[in-house]
Amino acid sequence: MKVSLRVWCGVCAALVGTGAMAQTAPGLPVTRLVVQARAGVPDLLCSPAPAKPATSAQADPDPQEPPDAQEVEAQLSVLPAEREAPPAGAAQGAWPQARPGQPLRVAIWGDSHLAAGFFTSELVRLLPWSADQVATQFIGAHMNRPGVRMPWLRKGCIGPHWKHEPAYADAGAAAAPGPALVSLSSSREGASLAWDVRSPGGLADKQQLRLLYQQTSEPVQIAIAVDDGPEQVLTLQAVPGPAALELAADAPMSVVRLRLLAGAWRWQGMQWPVPEQTRLQLDVFGYPGATVAAWQRARAEALTPWWRDVAYDLVMLEFGTNEGNVQPFDAQAYAQTLRASVTAWRAQFPQAACVLIGPGDRGILVRRSQKASRASKGKPTQSHKAAKTSKGKTPAVAKTGVDLLRFTRVHLEIARLQSQVAAEQGCRFWSMLDAMGGAGGAYRWVGQNPPLMARDLIHFTVPGYQRLAQRFAQDMGWQVERLWPDAR
């Protein structure tokens, strides 16, 4: 079946909390396609990825390990006190409350710490709402990226010839950004995407959904199949910019498949109605490797249409770990990027309460032989000598010859700058590093039982992310009585 549509909405439809379609101001072109849902649709199966050549893994004869605790303490003893992170609840700004009869609408953008999903899942678990009272409205184009968990999407399949393009690193994605500031793009005929849009438990519950994309100046031809039914071929053409293909079914859909037939297509996410019983709408946009610079780079007028009818009560940014990875760290350049990025972000959501979340502590692994060889000499270590120097001079170096607090100092500076910018924007600031107990937290957390820090001393374990979320809830007021007045 072939359908050729040329659509520009003078009055466009938007997905809202009631599950109905509401009229909005002009802006987003929406192509509406009526489809037929079917019952008993098998689970979505992705084509297996090409097998990689087998390689024999050899044990590292000199593995990297966390340094000895006494060496960490020697360097901590000469860390200037004024470089400690600001308090976790610094720069107290407004805190949101759900409007009567409406869910609390929350969105959070960040890096791999958010992409893992464990921090936000724990925030949900801490609330008394049942599974059917918590929902998401947006699924970003970051699906199937290693390190990304999407608990609200049952399954997604990405065929060959698609490329993830994040706005922080890709000019095309920055010029045409989606809600998650990440795109999946392809111009290869036959490139395919598929989604199992049932609930994680397998319940078909969506009669309406939108595929969000960037319309190009040239027509784009795609084929859509729902619930293993026949394909419908569409030619999409409209004014270039953000656009949506809205699927409206006669019953809840299970599986949606898409094939690119002609043109270049930039897919940027999925949107569906939030059920009436929803108390918390939580949209999570985390991408491994991301930096806050995506907000500075993204073209503002291309972002605005996505949020035209999404009145968030609380928006949050969680960045800093990847910015701190650039050595040497340029605090002045980072401050400029941070200020410009947060200003652009706040311009999209001027009425929402806001929070900046600073990075956690980060450690450095050392070779086992480094620890053994230095310890065997029995001489005063450089770190012990440095402890006698005056405050503020060259950082102490452990007997391993490694500056174990190199990233700690950078993250403390990032936290200080984020706290300043948060205050300028009327936002709250919360520090993961402070929640870990301050400098040296990475080394202390990896030694816990169970460990709270991953062995890379950058990321956290599941219990670690849960601990951070619990501390965030305590520090910031993430409680029912604060957020939902009607539940008191």
N, C-alpha and C positions, 0 to 999 in steps of 0.2 A: 504494500500500500504506500502511495506517495502523496505527501501533503506539502504544498508550497505556501509558505506564510510570510507575509511582510507586515510586521507589527510595530507600531509606536504607540504606547499608551498615552493618551491625553490625560486620563485619570487611571493610575495604575493600582493594582491590587496588592495587598501585603498580608503576610501571615501573622495573625495576632493570637493573643492568649485564649480567646474563646473557641478557637478552632475554625472560626468563620473567616471570610475574606472581607477586609475593610477597605474603603476607598482612601486614597492618599493624594498628596500633591503630585503633580507631574514629575517625571524624572526617569524612572526605571522602565525600560521596555520589557514587556512580559508576553511571551508567546505561550498560549494555553492549548494544551493537547489533551483531548479526552481519550482515555485508555480503558481497557477492560482488565480487571483483576480476576485471578483464578484461585481456587482453593487447592490445598494439597500440593503446593509447589515444593519440589525437593530443595534441600540445602544447596546454597551456592558453593560451587567448587571452582577454585582458581586453577588455571593451567600451571603445572609445575615449572619452576624456574629452571633454566638450563643448568645441567650438572657442572659443577666446577671440578677441575682436575684434582684428583686425590693427592694430598701431600702428607708426608709422614711428619707428624709433630715430634719434635725433639725437645727433651727437657733442657731448660736453660741451666747451664752449669753454674751460673752466677746470677741468681734471680734478684729482682728488685723487691725490696721489702720496706715497710715503715721503719723509720729510724728508732733508735733506742730512746726511751722516755727521758732518761737523764740528759741526753743531748738536746732534746727539745726544750727541756726546762732551762738548760744553760743559756739558750738563745732567748727564751721568753724573759729571763731575768734582766736582760738589757734592752728589751723592747720599750721605747718611750711610752709612758702611761697616757700621754695626751693623744696618742695615735689609736687608742681603743675606739671601738665603734660607738656611735651614739646610742642612747637607749632605744629599745625595740619599738616603743610607742611614741618616738619623737615626732615633732611637728604634727600635733593632733589637729586633724581637720574634721569636717562633718562626717557623721556616720549615718548610713541609710536606714530607712524603715520602709517596709512594704506598704504600698497604698491599699486602702480598703478594697477588698474584692479582687486584688491583683497579686500575682506572684512577685517575690523579690527577684529582680532581674540583675544578674551578675555576669560580668565578662572579665577574663583574665588572659593576658598575652605574656609569653615568656619563652624560655629556652628549654633545654633538655630536662631541667628539673620539673617543669610543668608537663612536658610531652609525655613523661613516664606515667602521669595520671594518678600517682599514689598520694600526692599531697592533696589534690582536690577531692579525690575519693574519700579521704579521711575527713575532710571538712564536711562532706555530705553525711558521712556516718555519724558524726557528732550531733547531728540534728535529729529530732524525733520523727521526721516525715517518712512515710512509707515510700516504697520504690515508685509507685504511680503518682506521687506528689512531687517528684523531682524530675526535671526534664531539661533537654537542651533544644535550642532552636537552630543552631548552626553547626554543621560539620564542615571543617576546613579541608582544603586540598592537600593536607599533609598526611593523609591516610597512607598506610603501608610503608611509611618511612621508618627505617630502623630506629628503635627507641621511642616510637610513638604508640601510645595506647589510646583507643577510642571506645570507652565503655558503652557509649550510646549507639554505636554503629555495629550491627551484628557481624558484618563482614564486608570487605571491599576487595576487589580484584583489579589490578593494574596490568594490562597487557604490555608487550614490548613497545618501544618507540615513544614512551612518555617520559617526560623529564620534570622533576621537581625543581621549581625556580623560586627561591625566597627573595622577597623584596630587599632584604639587607645586602644581598650580594649580586642580584641580577637586575639590570637596568630595565628590561622589558617588564618584569614583575613589578618593579617600583612605579613604572609609568601607568600600569594597569593593575593595581593591587586588589586582591579580594579581601574578605573579612579577616582571614587568618594571615594576610600578607604573604601568602604562599600560593603558587599556581602549579597546576599540572598542564603541560603544554605538549602539543604534537601537531605535525603537519603531514604525517604519514598516513596514506590511505589504508584503511583497515584497522588502525589503532583502536583498541577496545578498552572500555571500562565497565565494571559491573558492581552493583551494590545489593546486599541483602538488607533491606530496610526494615525488617521485622525487629521487634524489641530483642534485647539480648537473650531473653527467655524463649524466643521463637514465636511470639504473638504478632500476627499481622495487625497493625493498628494505625496505619497512615493511608488515608484516601487522597491526600494532597501532599505534594512535595515539589520543590523547585530545584532545578539544577542551575547553579549560578555560573556565569561565564562572561567573557569579554567579547562583545560583538566587534567584528572587524569591518573595515570599509568594503571588503569583498564578501560575497555570500559564502556561507559555510553550510555544507550538507552533511547531515548525520542521520543515522538510523537508530530508532528506539524500539526496544522490545520489553514488554512487561509480563512477568510471570510465565515466561517461555512461550508467549503468544507470538503471532506474526510481527515482523518488523514494520514500523511506520517510518517512511523516509521524509525528512523535513529539510527545507532550505531556509535557513535563518538569515535574514538581512534586515538591517535597521541602521539607525545612526550609530556610529562607533562609540563604544563605552560599555559600562556595566549593563548586564541584561540577565534575564531569567527565562528558563523554559519550565513552565508549570505543568505538571502532570496531574490530571484530575480523573480519578477512577470511580467506578460504580460501587466498589467495595475496597477494603484495605488491601494494599499491594504488598507483595513479598520480595520480588527480585526485579531489579531494573538493569537492563543492559544497553550499552551505547556503543555504536561503531562510527568512527569518523570516515566519511566517504570522500569529501573534497574540502579543501581550504585548510586554514590554520585555526586550531581551537585551543583556547586557554580556559580550562575548567578551574573554578575557584571555590567550589564548595557546594553544599546542599543545605536547604532550609525547609523546615516543615512546621505545621501549626503546633503550638503548645497546648496540651489538653486543659480543659476548664479546671480540673481539680489540682493543677500545679501550684505548689507553694513556693518552690525555688526553681528558677530558670538559671542554669549555670552553663555558660558557653566558654569552653576552654580552647585557647589557641596557642599551643606550645610547639616549638620546632627546634630540634637539636641544632646547635651551632648558631642560633639566632642572636642578634644584638638589637639594642634599642634603636640603632641607626635606621632600621626599617621604617620607623615613623617619620624620620626626617626626610628620607629618600622618597617615600610614597607620595604620589600626587594627590593632594587633599581632595580636589574636586571629583576624583575617581573613587574615593572612599565614601564620600557623603551619601550617595544613593543607597548603599547597603544599610545604613542606619536610619533612614528617613522615618521609619515607623518602629524603631526599637528604642524604647525609652529605658535605658539601663539605669538602675538605682546605684550601682557600685561598679567601678571599673578599676582594674589593677594591672600593674606592670611588674614583671619579675625578670630582671636582666642584670648583667654585670659579670658573670663568670667568664663568658667568652671575650668580653672587652678586656678583662684582666689578663687574658692569655697572651695578649700582644706585648712583646718585650722589645725595647724598654717601654714601660707604661708612661704615656704622656698625659698627665693629669689635666693640663690646661686644654688640650685637644678633646679629651673625653668630656670635660665639663661643658664645652661648647656644643658638642654633639648631643649630650644628654639634655641640655636646656632646650635646644631646638626641637628635639624629638618629643620631649614631654609637652612642650607648648603646642606642637602639632596634634598630639594625641588628645590633649585637653580641649582643643578647638572642636574636635569631633563630638565630645561628650561634656559640654560646659556645665550642665545641670547635675551631673552624677557626682556622688561622693567618690573619692579616689585614694588609692594607696600605691606607693612605690615599695617594692620588696627588694632589699639588697641581698647580695650573694652571701653564701655561707663561707666558712673557712675552707682553705685548700692547702693540702700538704704536698710534700715531695718524697718520692720513693728513692731509696739509695741501694746500691749494690751490696750484697752480703759481704763481699770481699773488702769493700771499703770500711765497713764497720770492724771487721776482724783485724785488718792490717793496721789500722790506726790504734785500735785498742791494745794491740800486742806491743806497741812501742813503749808504753808506760810513761810517756812524756806529757807535760801539761798541754792540753788541747788548745787549739786556737780559740775555741769558744770560751774556755776559762780565762784566757788572756784578754779576750775582748770584753769580758765582764768587768774588767778593771778599768777599762777606758771610760772617758767622760761620756755623758748622755748625748745621744744624737750623732755620734760618729759612725764609722763604718760598721754595719751589722755584724753580729757575731757569726762565726762559721764553726760548724760542729767538727768533731774529730774525723768525720767522714769527708771533710772538705767541702761540704754543701751548705748553702744558706737555706736552712729549712723553713724560714719564715718569709721567703721572698714573695710568695703569693699572698700570704697573710697581710703583709703591709699594703699591698696593692688593693686588696679587698676592703681593708679598713679605710683607705682613701676613697674608694668608690662609694662606700657607705656614707662617708662624711659628705661627699658631693651630692649623693642622692637625697640625703636628709635636707640639705640646703634647698635643692630644687623643689622638693616636695613642699617645703614651707612656702616658697614663692608662689606655688600653684594652689595653695590651700588644700593640699593633700596630706594624708598621714604617711608616715614612713615606718617600715618594719624591717629589722635586720635579722637575716638567718644566722649570720655570724654571732650576733649577740645572743640569739636563742640557743646557740651551741655552747655558751659559756665564755665567749670571747676568743681571743687569739689562742691558737693551739688546739682549738676544738676538733679539728680534723683528726689529729693524732689521738686525742682522748676518745673520740667516738669510734674510731676503728678498733680500739682495744676493748670496747664494751662487749658484754655477752648477753644477748646476741649483738654483733657489730651494728652500729648505727651508720657507719661510713663504709662506702664500698672500698675495695682494695686499691682502686686508682687514686684514692684520697681527693677526688673531685666530686663524685656523685654520692648519693646516699643509698643505703639499703631500704627495703620497704619499711622496716621498723623506724628507720631514721626519718623518712619522709612523714611517717605517721606522727613521730614525736614533734617534728617541726609544725605540722598542722595543728596539733594539740596546743602547742605554745602560742601559735598565731591566734587561735580561738580565744585563749585565755587573755592575751595581751590586748587584742583589738576589740573584743566584745562580740564575737561570733556566737551569739546565743539567741535562742528564740525570743526571750523577753526583750532583747534589745532590737531585734530585727523585725519582729512581727507583733506590733502592738495589739492586734485583734486576738492574738493567742494567749494574752495574759489572763 
